[in-house]
Amino acid sequence: MGKEAKIVTSSAIATGAAAGLANASQVYFGAIAAAKATGLVGAAATSSALATLGGGAVAAGGGGMSAGVLAVASAAAWPAAAVAVAGLAGYQIYKRMR
C-alpha cells in the first residue's frame, strides 16, 4: 500500500469514527435529557435512558438496558462504516480516473 493510500485510508477511518461518535452522542444525550426532564439524575438517569432506548424495561416486555447499549453502539457503528466506505470508494474512483 502506497503512502497516498495510507493517508486516504486513515482519513476515511478517522472521519467515519467522528461521524459515528457524533451520531451516538446525539442519540444517547437526547435520551439522557428526556430522563433528566422527569427529575432523574446520575445513575438513575443513565439507567432510564438506556432502558428507554432499548424499548422499555425487561419486566415490561422491552429489551432493557442491554438493548439500549446495543442501540447506542449501532448508532455509532453504522455512520462510521458508511463514511469510511464512501471515502475509500471515492479514493478508488479518483485513482482509476487518473
Sequence and secondary structure as in RCSB ss.txt:
>XXXX:A:sequence
MGKEAKIVTSSAIATGAAAGLANASQVYFGAIAAAKATGLVGAAATSSALATLGGGAVAAGGGGMSAGVLAVASA
AAWPAAAVAVAGLAGYQIYKRMR
>XXXX:A:secstr
  HHHHHHHHHHHHHHHHHHHHHHHHHHHHHHHHHHHTT  THHHHHHHHHHHTTS GGGTS HHHHHHHHHHHH
HHHHHHHHHHHHHHHHHHHHHH 
